[in-house]
Structure formats: structure tokens, C-alpha cells
């Protein structure tokens, strides 16, 4: 069965966050701060949005949930 549209959107959001986070202009301190916000599930709006329209008005908390869901789904599909 093909993946759902919802799953594709979550993957795109995670990939865009990764690209925005690890671009050439990012400093180590900035990356560390952003990862800590993600890890803690901050309810702040993402600061690495830039040109990524699919990340606008998204919180670290919602991105963390999307990431956890995808990891959980991949874990069960691999078994």
C-alpha cells in the first residue's frame, strides 16, 4: 500500500528541518540550541523556518511528535 499523504508531509517537515539546521551558515551553538529545543519538546515556534513554508507556525513539540511517530512506524514495519 502506498504511504499516506500525512506520512509524506511529516517526512518532508523533518527533512526540511534537518536541511535548515545543518546548512553552511549554522554555528555549533545554534545547532545545539535547536536540538535541545526539539529534544525538550518546546512549544516555541521553529526558528529555522527560513524558506520552508511547510515548517511555518510549527512548534518543536509537534515536530518531535512527528519524528517519534515515524520512528515508531518504521520500527514496527521492520519487524
Steps between C-alpha positions, in 0.01 A plus 500: 500500500633849422589725792234742612522867417530575873813287526656670201438844649662399830805364321529818294478712815773300671726509194451877462582555868816293457605696191429835664680398817817371335548764232835667437414806708406312821738521793554221749330699775194561281473130409535397864234748611255385232552130580448566871172678424392204288609245759313683777187538286491878528172666408688784331461548127791360295768759440664325202200552274671717238359409159327180619131582481400158637673587829329836554312526831625153599624444853793290610249289692295413190816425300621272780168312496521460122855367531403256778199377300709431192767321704233291672335410167835403347582286802178301469521469122853358528389220732 
